Amino acid sequence: MSHRDQTPVSELRVGVIGVGQRAPMAALANRPGLARVVSCADPDPRGREDARSLFGPDVVLHERYEKMADDDLDAVFVLTPDHVHTQPALFFLAAGVPVFVEKPLAITVDDCDALLEAAYDSRSRLYVGHNLRHLPVLRRMRALIDDGAIGRVRAVWCRHFVGHGGDYYFKDWHAERANTTGLLLQKGAHDLDVIHWLAGGYSRSVVAQGALSVYGDNPRRAADDPAPGGGRMPDWFDPEVWPPSALRELNPVIDVEDISMMLTRLDNGVLASYQQCHFTPDYWRNYTVIGDEGRLENFGDGLDGDPATIQVFNQRRSGYRRDADLTVHVDTPSEDEHGGADRALVDEFLRFAASGGPTDTSPVAAREAVAAAVAATTSLRTGGTPVDVRAPAPTIVDYFRQHQPARPQV
């Protein structure tokens, strides 16, 4: 749906704001006859140079995203660092352009609510990049739950082993609260969204504990020394460095936790726990979902294209056993980033931008993941005090539940 005349267009003209680590995902939007990236904005010359490599020599380049308003766009991707998602998204929502915001939606609940309200007021389509909802193993787990394989969900546990956490999150802007609020939000927004999705509810009461246990003692760069290669993780990533204490040249400021644990009660009574550790030797997520008639969990998550397995125990009581009552092997595409989830995410956004309708992701759910993470971060930084999570306005919830309908014609 073009903001220009509100009629379908044959090929969407797409813009990209922020040509950094996640920009290759936007390259998946280059589909002849369907969509084409025609405009990019990045204040960094390297970002603008990379845009030509990713999107072709004819892409129009700008330092400031406001200049993209002259490029007659039908959709935009906001792929900036987390703390600068809000203003470009508000700008294009006000202009009537469908907006994709990379997760997390924002780093504060107030900014999330401002974005939801802007989409509601303008009736511009808002989409959030929670790609794990398109990850094959998680979609299969959700299908098993929906089919009644474990009865009614009563608890969800997630353990996130962030094996490359030092390289990924402690050598650049991610290490600073001012840019992320904390890694329970920046990294955990994915997992909290999945926990809510599998459980069928949203966090309303949270407690948490956390610490900067390892990376607070590692050698750091000087305050005026830029990150290697200009600040892109592939420039410094070395998976052979072990143990984590051997990492060098960490960000000058580190004030986020490298290990966190939270407990939450959802609005439907489900209890959930989330544990995140950035100095494990392995890198994957394990979700365990317990119902009143069984449980299931994944081994491997398929994010790197590796096979994943779901084990379901739902036929009898026993002691420890390796032979699950049902074992589901899930193949994931190895040629696509994040096991095919990014491609499916972009496919859904392009369809949504063009013609609207239901989506598997949800802006309200994205806001709820941020709200749970903010509450948990507040709790862990105040000695584990319980923190309530404020629900969004009912009118906003209802609007997005209806898949962002257009304003009635008068």
N, C-alpha and C positions, 0 to 999 in steps of 0.2 A: 504494500500500500504506500504509494508515494505521498509525502507531505505536500507535494506541489499541487495536486488536484484531487487527492484522495481516491484515485482510481488505480487499479492494478497496472504495473509496468512490466514489460517483457524481460528486462534485464536490470536488476537493482544496481544502482550506483552506490558503492560502499566506501565509507571512510574509516580510517584507523587512527586513533589517538594514542600515541605511545608505542614506539617501534623498538621494543626491548625483548626480554626473555620469552614472552608469550606471543609475540607477533607472528611467528610461523603458523600459529593456529588460524589467524585471519587469512593467511594465504590459501587455506582450504575453502575460502569463500569465492575464489576465482573460478567461476563456472560459466563458460561461454553459453550465452543464451539465458542464464539464470541470474548471475551476479558477477560484478567485477569491481575490484578495489581500484578506485580512481583518485583517491586523495588521502594524504597522510599528514600528520602533524607531530613533531617532536622537537623540543628545544635543543637537543643534543645533535650536533652534526653527524655523529656516528649513526644515530637513529635514522636520520634522513637518508644517509648513504645506504644503510641496510634496506630501507624501504624500496629503493630502486632494484636491489638484488631480489627481494622477495616478491615485489608486485609489478616489476617491469619498468622499462625506461620512460613510459608515458605517464606514470603516476605523478600527480601534482603534489608538490611538497611545500609545507609551511612550518615555521617555527612555532606559531601559536594556533591553537585549535579554533579560535574565533574566526580566523581567515577561511576556514573550511566552509563557512556558511555560504560563501560565494560559489561553491562547487556543485550545487544542485544535487544534494545527496538524498538517498532513499533509506539509508541505514548507516549506523556507525558502531564500531567496536571501541570501547574505552578500555585500553590495556595498560594504563599507567601504573606506577606504584600505588599501593593501596590508599595512602593518605591524600592522593590527588584524584581519586575517582569522582568525587561529588560534583565539583564545579563544571567540568565538561559534560557530565551526564545531565545536569540541570539545564545547561545551555541548549543542548540539542532536544531534550524533552520539551522545553519551552518553544522551540522552533518547529515542533511537530514531527520530528524525525525518530523512528524506532531506534532504541539504544540497547546495545549489548554491553553490560558491565561485567568485567572479570570478577570472580570471587576474591575476597569477600565484597559484598555490596558496598560497604564503607567500614571505617574503623570505630565509629560511634553509633549508638542507637539513634541519636538525634539526626545524624546525617542520613541514616537509612530511612527514617520516617519522612524526612524532607524529600527524598527521592520518590518514595511511594506516593506521597501527596502530590508531587509535581506531575507524576504520570497520571494520577487520578484527575487532577485539575485540567491537564492539557489533552487527556485522552490519547497521549502518545504511548506507543508500545514499549514496555520495559522488560528486559530479559536479563537474567543473571547467570554467569558461566559456571554453574555447579555441575561439572562434567561427570562426577562420579555417579550421578543418577543414570548415566548412559553406559556405565562400565558393565560389561557382560555378566561378571560374577555377582554383582550386586543386584542387577535386574533379575537374575535367576533366583537369588535369595528372596527378593520381594515377591516374585511369582509363587514360590513355595509357601510363603507366609499367607498370601492371598488365597491359595488353594487349600488352606487349613492343615498343612503338614504338621504344625506344632500346636494347633489349637489357638487360643487367644494369647497374644503376646503379653507377657508380664514383665520382662526385663530385657535390656539390651546392654551388652558390654562391648567396648572397643578398646583394643590395645594397638597403639600406633608406634611402631619401631622406626624412628627416622634415622636410618643408618648413616646418611650423608648430611646430617643436620649441621655439623660444623661448617662445611663448605657452602651449603645452600643458604643458611640463615644467620651465620655469625661473622661473615666477612663483608657484608654490605648493609644497606639501609634497613633490612629486616631486623637487625639486632637492636634497633632503637624503638622505644615505646612511642615516641612522637610519630613514627611512621606506621606502626602496626597495632598499637595498644599492647599487644603481646602475642606470643606464638600460639597460645590457646585460641586466639582469634584468627591470626593470619594462616596458620597451618591447620588449626582445628576446625575452622568454619566448614570445610569439606565434611569432616567426620561427624560433626554435630548435625549438619543437614541430613546426612545418611541415617544417623541414629533416630532423628525425628521421623524421617521417611519410613524406616522399617517399623518403628513403634506406633506410627499413626497419631502422634501428638507432639506438643511443644513444651519445652522446659519452662517451669514456673517457679521452682525453688532450687537453689544451687548452693553447694559448699565445695571448696577446693583447697588444695595445698600445692605448693610448688617451690622451686628453688633454682638458682643459678649455681649448679653443683660442679660443673667441669670447666666450662669455657670462660668463666670469670678469671681464671688464673693463667690462661694462655697468652703468649706474647701478642701485642696489638701493634697496628701501624700507628705512626704519628698522626696527630689530628689533621695536619695539612698534607698528608700523603694519600693520594687517591688510590682507590682499589685497583688491583692489577688489571691491565688491559682496558682501563676506563670503566670498570664496574660491571662486567658481565660474568656470571658464574662459570660458564665453560672456559673462561680465560685462566681460571686458577684451580678448577676441580681436579683432584688427583685421588682416585679411589684407593690407591695403594698406601696412603698415609695411615698408619695405625701405631699406637692407640690414639684416641681423640686428643689427648694431651700433647701429641706431637704436632698438631696443626699450628701454623704460624701466620702472622700478618692478619689477625682478626680485626674487625672493625674497631676504630678508636673508642666508640661508645657502645657498651653492651649493658643494657638494663632490662633485658627480657629473660625469662626463665628458660632453662634447657631441659627441665623435667617438670611435668605438671600432672595432677590427678584431680578429677572432679566427679562429684556425685550430683545427680539431679532427679527431681520428681517431675514428671510430665503432667499436663493438664488432664490426661485420661487415666492417671494413676500408675502408669508404667514407670518403673525405676530404671535409671541408666547410669552407667559409669563410663568415663573416658580417661585413658592414660596415654600420655605422649612423652616420648624420650628421644632426645636428639643426639645421644652418644652410644647407641647400640651398634653392634657389628652388622646387623641385618636391616633391611629396609622393606617393610611391608605392613599391611594393616590386617588385623584379625578382628572380625565381628562375630560375636556370639549372641544369638537371639534365643531366649528361653520363653516358651509358652506353657500353658497349663496341660498340654498333651505332648510335650517333647521339646527338643532344642535342636538348633542347627548352627554351624559355624563354617567359616571358610579357611582354607589353607592355601596360601598364595592368593594374590589379588589380581594378577593379570595386567597390572599397569605397565609393565615392560614387555607385554606380549607373551609372557610365559603362561603356561596352563595353570588354571586354578581349580581347586576341588572344594565342593561343599559336602559336608557330612551331616546327615540327619539321623538323630536318635529319637525314635518315637514309638517303639513297639513293646519294650519291656524294661524293667529295672535290672540293673546288674552292677558289678564292680567295673573297674576300668577295662575297656576293650577297644581294640582298634577297628573291629568290624562293625561299622555303622550300619543301621538298618537300611539306609539309602545313601549311596555315594553318587554325586553328580559331578562329572568332569566338564569343565567349561573351557572351551577354546577361545582365545582372543586374538584378534588380528595383530601380527607382529610388525606389519609395515607402517602402522599408524601410531602416532604419539598417544600415550595413555590407553593402549589397548583398544583403539578405535573409538574411544569415548569422545575425543575432541572432534572427530569428523561428524559423529552423530549429533553433537552439540551444535556445531555450525549449521548442519543440515536443518535442525529444528529451528534455529534462530532465523535463517533465511526464509523458511516457510512462514514463520510467524510474522516476520517483518512484512512479507508480501501480502499475506491474506488473513492473519490472525488465527484464532482458534485455540484449543487446549494445547498445553505444553507439559512435558514431564518435569521441568523445573518450575520454580515458583518464586516470584519476588518477595512474597510474604514469608515463605519458608527461609529465604536467604536472610531476611531481616531477623527472623527468629533465631537463626544460627548465630548471627552477630550478637544478638541480645543475650543469649545463653553464655557466649564466650566472654562478653564484657562482664556479666554478673560473676562468672567463675574467676575471672582475673581480679575483680574487686575483692572477692572472697579470699583468694590465696594471698593477696597483698595486705589483708587485714587480719591475718592469723586464722583463717578458716571460718570466718563468721558467715552465717547463712545470709543469702541475698535473694530477694524476690525478683522475678523477671516480669517487667511490665508488658502486657499484651498490646498489640496495635489496635487502632481505632476500629470498631465494628464496621463502619462504612467502608473503610479501606479493605478490610478482610473480605467483605462481601463482593466488592468490585473485582478483586483479583480472583476470587473463587469463581466468578463468572467469566474468567479469562479475558479481562480488560475490554468489555464491550464498548463500541463507539457510542458517542452521545446521541440520543434519539433525535431524529430530524424533526424540525418544527415548520 
